[in-house]
Amino acid sequence: MRRVSGPETSTARTWCWSRWGRDPAGRDPEGRPDPAALAITGETVHWHLLRAEHTQHLRALIAAATTRRKDGSREPWSTAYRNKHIVALRQVLDRAWLLGLMAADDRDRAQRVNQFSGTRLPMGKHLPAERVGALFAACDADLDPDDVEDEARRERLRRTALRDAALIAALYSTGARRSELAGVALADYDPADRSLRIRHGKRNKERIVYLTGGAVARIEAWLTVRGTDQGGLFAPFTPRGGHVRRTRAGTVAHMDGQTVGDVIANRAAQAGLPEAPDAHDFRRTFTGELLDAGVDLATAQALLGHASPATTARYDRRPERARRAAVDKLSTPDAVPLPGAAPRRRPTNTGA
């Protein structure tokens, strides 16, 4: 956000501090923070003064909130996103009570805000093995391209292909989120154990995921280009020269989640897929394949890092197939007129 200055800003600051005094965090007002920034972060809100009528109104505002789609239209917030705001509101009220700013009765009444009900299908869709194989084929085609004569460009294509194939193999083999995989360091990779250490969540949780033999082979091939320096396992390249990017400290840089998505999109276009898969499609496919293979729900939950087994169960394709098989036992009736029924004249107005 652009910081503004001038007489209007000074007046706003004077009004803010004359009205509110010290801010809720207890900092000296001489620090003169931007009032607009405080309004956005909510630091000037006296949360401990919230009562039941206020929280009910906040719930109504959350229910009416929308987000803008890429095409400019608006769509309501998802149930899960709405409930995140309800949980955050309850936690703020709990903190106000712990700090002695709010009576327990007032907190309890204010927290009586019902969560939103409703479920949605899990994110992502199943990726057939043929499409994943097409992504690998697109990478392998750049290992020794026949249509490129420039040696420097051939080498850049080869290095990029080795990295992209290793990344896709890790996604398919572990079901990790794209942000999790982007944060994996070389030290988190154990080739002997065929495992990766994944860090996820706001509390920096850790879990161990395992790689197939094919994924390990792809990663080992990529390491011949990346090297053994500390840093990110899947590294970005420099814009010029196509070398592995490094930080100022000299370590190999990490990719970000957006770059992971770009790699998948670029290889999907090269493979001629009708639609570029999303990184979460690999996660859903991984979960479905595990459950189809008879892996128990608890093991699948641990591999995916889900907080609740109910989240993992939503990715189970077996009930879906059972429902489809049940409908397949039915048949649509044939078009046969009723015996003895006289045909009626067709209505004149057929546009209704």
Backbone torsions as a table, in degrees:
resi	resn	phi	psi	omega
1	MET	NA	136.4	-178.9
2	ARG	-74.6	130.5	179.3
3	ARG	-87.7	127.9	-179.0
4	VAL	-103.5	157.3	179.0
5	SER	-143.0	167.1	179.6
6	GLY	129.4	-175.7	-176.6
7	PRO	-59.7	-38.6	-177.7
8	GLU	-65.5	-41.8	179.3
9	THR	-64.3	-42.7	179.7
10	SER	-61.8	-41.1	178.2
11	THR	-63.5	-41.9	179.8
12	ALA	-62.5	-40.1	179.4
13	ARG	-65.2	-42.9	179.9
14	THR	-61.0	-43.3	178.6
15	TRP	-63.0	-42.7	-177.0
16	CYS	-60.7	-48.8	-175.6
17	TRP	-75.5	-30.6	177.6
18	SER	-68.3	-28.3	-179.2
19	ARG	-85.1	-45.2	-171.4
20	TRP	-98.4	-19.3	-176.2
21	GLY	72.0	-137.5	178.9
22	ARG	-71.2	148.5	-178.6
23	ASP	-75.8	166.5	-174.6
24	PRO	-59.2	-25.2	-179.0
25	ALA	-82.6	-5.9	176.8
26	GLY	82.6	16.1	-179.9
27	ARG	-78.5	158.6	179.5
28	ASP	-70.0	129.3	179.8
29	PRO	-63.3	-14.4	178.7
30	GLU	-66.3	-14.3	175.7
31	GLY	-65.9	-20.7	175.2
32	ARG	48.8	62.4	173.9
33	PRO	-69.2	159.5	-178.6
34	ASP	-69.1	122.2	179.6
35	PRO	-59.9	-34.4	179.3
36	ALA	-64.6	-38.6	178.4
37	ALA	-67.3	-38.8	178.5
38	LEU	-64.2	-35.7	179.8
39	ALA	-66.6	-36.3	-179.5
40	ILE	-71.4	-44.4	-176.9
41	THR	-78.0	-15.1	179.6
42	GLY	81.4	13.7	-177.6
43	GLU	-67.3	-27.8	-178.1
44	THR	-88.1	-2.2	179.9
45	VAL	-78.8	131.3	177.2
46	HIS	-86.0	82.1	-174.6
47	TRP	-61.1	-29.9	-176.7
48	HIS	-72.1	-9.3	177.3
49	LEU	-92.0	-1.4	179.0
50	LEU	-67.1	137.9	176.9
51	ARG	-125.1	-180.0	-173.7
52	ALA	-58.3	-39.9	-178.6
53	GLU	-65.6	-31.1	179.1
54	HIS	-72.9	-43.8	-178.0
55	THR	-68.8	-31.8	175.3
56	GLN	-65.8	-37.5	177.1
57	HIS	-67.3	-38.7	177.1
58	LEU	-62.5	-38.2	177.8
59	ARG	-63.1	-39.5	178.7
60	ALA	-64.9	-36.8	177.6
61	LEU	-67.2	-39.4	177.6
62	ILE	-64.4	-40.4	179.9
63	ALA	-63.1	-31.7	-177.7
64	ALA	-90.9	-5.4	-175.4
65	ALA	-69.9	145.6	178.6
66	THR	-133.6	166.7	174.7
67	THR	-128.1	155.5	-175.8
68	ARG	-90.9	129.7	174.8
69	ARG	-78.0	171.6	179.2
70	LYS	-64.6	-29.2	-179.7
71	ASP	-84.0	3.5	177.9
72	GLY	94.8	-13.2	178.7
73	SER	-77.2	168.3	-178.1
74	ARG	-110.8	145.1	174.9
75	GLU	-134.7	145.9	-178.9
76	PRO	-64.8	154.8	173.5
77	TRP	-61.7	148.1	176.7
78	SER	-70.2	160.7	179.4
79	THR	-59.5	-43.2	-178.9
80	ALA	-64.0	-39.6	-178.9
81	TYR	-69.3	-37.3	175.9
82	ARG	-63.3	-44.5	-177.9
83	ASN	-67.3	-26.6	174.7
84	LYS	-62.3	-37.8	178.4
85	HIS	-69.5	-36.6	177.4
86	ILE	-64.3	-43.0	178.8
87	VAL	-63.3	-42.5	179.2
88	ALA	-62.5	-40.2	178.4
89	LEU	-62.3	-44.3	179.3
90	ARG	-63.2	-38.8	-179.8
91	GLN	-67.3	-36.6	176.8
92	VAL	-63.1	-42.0	178.6
93	LEU	-65.6	-38.4	175.9
94	ASP	-61.3	-42.2	-179.6
95	ARG	-65.4	-39.1	177.7
96	ALA	-62.0	-38.7	177.8
97	TRP	-67.7	-41.6	-179.8
98	LEU	-63.9	-31.7	179.3
99	LEU	-82.3	1.4	178.5
100	GLY	76.4	18.8	-178.9
101	LEU	-94.2	-5.8	-172.0
102	MET	-146.6	138.4	177.8
103	ALA	-74.0	151.2	-177.6
104	ALA	-61.9	-39.7	180.0
105	ASP	-64.0	-43.2	178.9
106	ASP	-64.4	-39.5	178.0
107	ARG	-63.9	-46.3	-177.5
108	ASP	-61.1	-42.9	179.6
109	ARG	-67.9	-39.3	-179.6
110	ALA	-68.3	-29.6	-178.3
111	GLN	-80.6	-5.9	-179.4
112	ARG	-76.9	63.3	178.9
113	VAL	-113.4	117.6	-177.9
114	ASN	-69.5	140.2	174.0
115	GLN	-74.5	164.0	-179.8
116	PHE	-86.2	140.9	180.0
117	SER	-103.0	158.3	-179.8
118	GLY	132.2	149.6	179.5
119	THR	-130.5	152.9	175.5
120	ARG	-126.5	157.3	175.1
121	LEU	-63.6	148.4	179.7
122	PRO	-62.4	153.4	179.8
123	MET	-65.7	154.4	175.4
124	GLY	85.7	169.5	176.8
125	LYS	-138.9	162.9	-177.5
126	HIS	-71.9	137.1	177.7
127	LEU	-102.7	117.1	174.9
128	PRO	-61.9	150.7	-178.9
129	ALA	-60.2	-29.7	-179.7
130	GLU	-63.9	-36.2	-179.5
131	ARG	-73.9	-37.3	176.0
132	VAL	-64.8	-41.1	176.9
133	GLY	-62.2	-34.7	178.0
134	ALA	-65.8	-35.5	176.6
135	LEU	-64.4	-43.0	177.3
136	PHE	-64.5	-38.6	179.7
137	ALA	-64.0	-36.6	178.1
138	ALA	-65.1	-38.4	176.8
139	CYS	-67.2	-46.4	-176.8
140	ASP	-64.4	-26.9	179.5
141	ALA	-65.7	-22.4	-179.9
142	ASP	-93.4	0.2	178.3
143	LEU	-70.4	-34.7	177.7
144	ASP	-147.8	70.5	-174.7
145	PRO	-69.1	132.6	-179.6
146	ASP	-80.5	-21.4	-174.4
147	ASP	-93.7	9.0	179.4
148	VAL	-121.6	121.9	-178.7
149	GLU	-98.3	-27.5	-179.1
150	ASP	-68.0	122.1	-174.5
151	GLU	-66.2	-37.6	-179.8
152	ALA	-64.5	-42.1	179.5
153	ARG	-69.6	-37.2	177.1
154	ARG	-59.7	-40.2	-179.5
155	GLU	-69.6	-38.1	176.8
156	ARG	-63.6	-41.7	178.2
157	LEU	-63.6	-39.2	-179.2
158	ARG	-65.4	-45.5	-179.1
159	ARG	-63.7	-42.4	-179.9
160	THR	-65.7	-39.1	-179.9
161	ALA	-64.2	-40.7	179.3
162	LEU	-63.7	-41.8	179.1
163	ARG	-66.5	-46.3	-176.5
164	ASP	-63.5	-40.4	179.6
165	ALA	-65.3	-39.7	178.0
166	ALA	-65.2	-39.3	179.6
167	LEU	-65.6	-46.3	-180.0
168	ILE	-64.3	-39.6	178.8
169	ALA	-64.1	-38.8	178.6
170	ALA	-68.0	-39.5	176.8
171	LEU	-60.8	-46.5	-176.3
172	TYR	-70.7	-31.7	-174.4
173	SER	-84.6	-24.8	-173.8
174	THR	-113.8	-23.3	-174.9
175	GLY	68.8	19.9	-179.4
176	ALA	-71.5	151.3	173.2
177	ARG	-68.5	156.5	-176.1
178	ARG	-65.9	-35.3	177.6
179	SER	-67.9	-35.0	178.1
180	GLU	-66.1	-45.0	-177.9
181	LEU	-68.5	-34.9	177.8
182	ALA	-64.6	-28.6	-178.4
183	GLY	-87.9	-0.9	-179.1
184	VAL	-71.5	133.1	177.1
185	ALA	-100.3	165.1	178.2
186	LEU	-60.3	-34.8	179.8
187	ALA	-66.7	-18.1	179.2
188	ASP	-83.5	-6.3	-177.3
189	TYR	-98.3	126.5	178.3
190	ASP	-121.7	99.8	-177.1
191	PRO	-67.7	-31.2	179.8
192	ALA	-67.2	-39.7	180.0
193	ASP	-88.9	-7.2	-175.7
194	ARG	52.6	51.7	-174.4
195	SER	-136.4	160.1	172.0
196	LEU	-127.5	141.0	173.6
197	ARG	-93.7	120.4	-176.8
198	ILE	-107.9	134.5	173.9
199	ARG	-111.3	134.8	-175.3
200	HIS	-152.1	159.0	174.7
201	GLY	82.8	164.5	-178.9
202	LYS	-69.0	-22.4	-178.8
203	ARG	-95.5	16.1	176.2
204	ASN	55.3	46.1	177.5
205	LYS	-68.1	154.8	179.4
206	GLU	-126.2	149.2	172.2
207	ARG	-151.1	158.9	178.4
208	ILE	-106.4	128.1	174.6
209	VAL	-117.9	158.7	-172.2
210	TYR	-119.5	151.5	-175.5
211	LEU	-109.4	146.6	171.9
212	THR	-72.6	164.1	177.7
213	GLY	-59.9	-38.4	178.2
214	GLY	-64.4	-38.1	178.5
215	ALA	-66.5	-40.0	177.8
216	VAL	-61.7	-40.8	178.8
217	ALA	-62.9	-39.3	178.2
218	ARG	-66.1	-41.7	-179.7
219	ILE	-67.3	-41.4	179.0
220	GLU	-62.5	-38.1	176.9
221	ALA	-64.5	-38.9	178.2
222	TRP	-66.7	-35.3	-179.1
223	LEU	-66.3	-21.6	174.8
224	THR	-65.3	-23.6	176.8
225	VAL	-94.7	-44.6	-176.9
226	ARG	-65.8	-40.5	-174.7
227	GLY	93.7	-174.3	-175.3
228	THR	-112.1	13.5	177.0
229	ASP	-68.8	151.7	-179.7
230	GLN	-68.6	153.6	179.4
231	GLY	136.2	-158.6	-177.5
232	GLY	-65.3	141.0	177.6
233	LEU	-71.1	-44.0	178.0
234	PHE	-107.1	104.9	-170.5
235	ALA	-102.0	150.0	171.2
236	PRO	-78.4	168.7	178.4
237	PHE	-109.7	156.8	175.9
238	THR	-71.9	149.0	-179.9
239	PRO	-61.6	-34.5	-179.2
240	ARG	-110.9	129.4	178.3
241	GLY	89.8	-22.3	177.4
242	GLY	66.6	32.7	178.1
243	HIS	-90.2	159.5	177.5
244	VAL	-63.9	128.0	-176.4
245	ARG	-75.9	143.8	-179.3
246	ARG	-125.6	158.2	176.0
247	THR	-84.3	175.7	177.8
248	ARG	-64.7	-27.1	178.3
249	ALA	-78.1	-5.4	178.2
250	GLY	93.4	-3.6	178.4
251	THR	-82.5	161.7	179.2
252	VAL	-71.4	132.8	-177.4
253	ALA	-72.6	158.1	175.7
254	HIS	-91.9	150.3	168.0
255	MET	-75.4	167.2	170.0
256	ASP	-114.2	169.9	-176.0
257	GLY	-61.2	-35.7	-179.7
258	GLN	-65.2	-38.1	178.2
259	THR	-64.4	-37.3	176.4
260	VAL	-59.8	-45.4	177.6
261	GLY	-63.2	-37.7	179.1
262	ASP	-65.5	-38.3	178.5
263	VAL	-60.5	-46.1	-179.7
264	ILE	-63.4	-43.9	-178.9
265	ALA	-63.2	-42.8	-179.3
266	ASN	-65.3	-42.5	-179.6
267	ARG	-71.4	-31.5	176.8
268	ALA	-66.2	-41.1	177.4
269	ALA	-64.9	-39.9	178.7
270	GLN	-66.4	-34.4	-179.6
271	ALA	-79.5	-9.7	-180.0
272	GLY	76.5	26.1	178.1
273	LEU	-69.6	141.4	-179.4
274	PRO	-64.0	-25.0	-179.3
275	GLU	-147.7	133.5	179.9
276	ALA	-72.3	126.5	178.2
277	PRO	-71.4	153.7	175.4
278	ASP	-91.3	155.3	179.4
279	ALA	-58.7	-32.1	-179.9
280	HIS	-71.5	-18.6	175.3
281	ASP	-62.4	-36.4	177.4
282	PHE	-64.8	-38.2	-180.0
283	ARG	-66.1	-43.1	179.2
284	ARG	-67.6	-39.5	178.9
285	THR	-63.5	-43.9	179.4
286	PHE	-58.7	-45.1	-179.2
287	THR	-64.5	-46.1	180.0
288	GLY	-62.6	-39.7	179.4
289	GLU	-65.7	-38.5	178.2
290	LEU	-61.8	-50.0	-176.9
291	LEU	-67.8	-34.6	176.4
292	ASP	-64.6	-31.7	-179.2
293	ALA	-79.9	0.5	177.5
294	GLY	91.3	9.9	177.6
295	VAL	-68.3	136.3	-177.6
296	ASP	-70.1	158.7	-173.1
297	LEU	-63.5	-37.5	-178.0
298	ALA	-64.7	-41.2	179.0
299	THR	-66.0	-43.7	178.1
300	ALA	-62.2	-39.4	178.8
301	GLN	-61.8	-43.0	-179.9
302	ALA	-64.9	-40.0	-180.0
303	LEU	-67.4	-33.2	-177.5
304	LEU	-87.4	-17.2	-178.6
305	GLY	76.0	25.1	177.5
306	HIS	-75.4	140.6	178.0
307	ALA	-74.2	-28.2	-176.5
308	SER	-128.0	139.6	175.8
309	PRO	-65.0	-21.8	178.2
310	ALA	-63.9	-33.8	177.3
311	THR	-65.6	-42.6	178.6
312	THR	-65.1	-39.1	-177.6
313	ALA	-63.7	-24.4	-179.6
314	ARG	-67.1	-20.5	-179.2
315	TYR	-90.0	0.4	-177.3
316	ASP	-72.9	120.3	-178.8
317	ARG	-86.5	-12.0	-174.3
318	ARG	-64.7	-44.4	175.5
319	PRO	-62.4	-33.2	178.9
320	GLU	-64.5	-42.3	178.4
321	ARG	-67.3	-35.4	177.9
322	ALA	-64.8	-39.7	178.2
323	ARG	-66.9	-39.4	178.4
324	ARG	-65.4	-40.7	178.7
325	ALA	-64.1	-34.6	178.3
326	ALA	-65.4	-41.4	179.4
327	VAL	-69.4	-32.0	179.7
328	ASP	-64.5	-18.0	177.5
329	LYS	-76.0	-13.2	177.6
330	LEU	-93.3	163.8	176.9
331	SER	-141.1	144.4	178.1
332	THR	-74.8	130.4	-178.3
333	PRO	-59.2	147.4	175.3
334	ASP	-72.4	156.1	179.6
335	ALA	-82.1	96.0	-178.8
336	VAL	-130.3	123.8	179.1
337	PRO	-64.3	153.0	176.8
338	LEU	-66.7	135.3	179.9
339	PRO	-65.5	132.7	177.7
340	GLY	81.2	-1.7	-179.2
341	ALA	-85.5	127.7	179.7
342	ALA	-77.2	135.0	179.2
343	PRO	-65.5	141.1	179.8
344	ARG	-101.1	155.1	179.8
345	ARG	-68.6	139.4	179.5
346	ARG	-66.6	135.1	177.8
347	PRO	-57.8	145.7	-180.0
348	THR	-69.8	-44.8	-178.9
349	ASN	-89.5	107.4	-177.1
350	THR	-109.4	8.2	-176.8
351	GLY	-87.0	-7.3	-176.5
352	ALA	-75.5	NA	NA
